[in-house]
């Protein structure tokens, strides 16, 4: 049994003009000690699906799933009090924007010690010692001094490390990292990724990495799930996906990598991710896909089998290549 098992997850938001489906029938499964990457453009539902798992969506969201199990616990219908016993302790999340996720009114030390008090019941001396240990673990220099600092007194990279320290404070079984290197310079990005993968190896926790950077995926993940417009369109081991992508969207993402460019200009994907009012009748990627035909534009595709990377496509890439040959 996987540590995390989600099947047919959907998230609908109530808007002034009706319901908008941000996540549509997504499956996620992660084993203990595994690194899963979830990739896709902004608007693909990556963060929303994980926030739904954490129970952190606003009241306007309606979450449904056939299965939503974590470490043997069914999260569907779980009360807020019981969910709080899990979230922050066994299941933790590093949010995308540390400056807006940390409370500006409290010091970094107070915020990390609060998590230790609530979840582990440590006394004051033990909380302080653990906070210092965590700051040293994530590479924050002069931890005693930094514990007394407010978020605005720390750099973006330092705040990101504070967020990581808070997330791993209780030795979670699952850590979700939502764009952990966004808005950081290249050297800090590499340090943060090395830190996360090192912690994952040392503790044996499962790691879900939400990103739009395929280079990060290649360096860190073992398996990758590709999302587009709220749907999972492909899932494969990383090496297989980079070698043989089956969905045209995955192939287009990989073609846009600078190291794969064969001309002076990088390839691009025309158009934008469909929103609430411009969703196609058939395949959601069909308006941007150079292979689309009338079937693609009118009939929603079903996911293929494992051999085809569960590609949600009428004409998976390998099948199309064989037909053209």
Buried (B, 14 or more C-beta within 10 A) or exposed (E): EBBBBBBEBBBBBEEEEEEBBBBBBBBBBBBBBBBBBBBBBEBBBBBBBBBBBBBBBEEEBBBBBEBBBBBEBEBEEBEEEEBBBBBBBBBBBBBBBBBEBBEEEBBBBBBBBBBBEBBBEBEEEBBBEBBBEBBEBBBBEEBEEBBEBBBEEBEBBBBBBBBBBBBBBBBBBBBBBBBBBBBBEEEBBBBBBEBBBEBBEEBEBBBBBBBBBBEBBBEBBBBBBBBBBBBBBBBBEBEEBBEBBBBBBBBBBBBBBEEEEEEEEEBEBEEEBBEEEEBBEBBBBBBBBEBBEEEBBEEBBEBBEEEBBBBBBBBBBBBBEEEEE
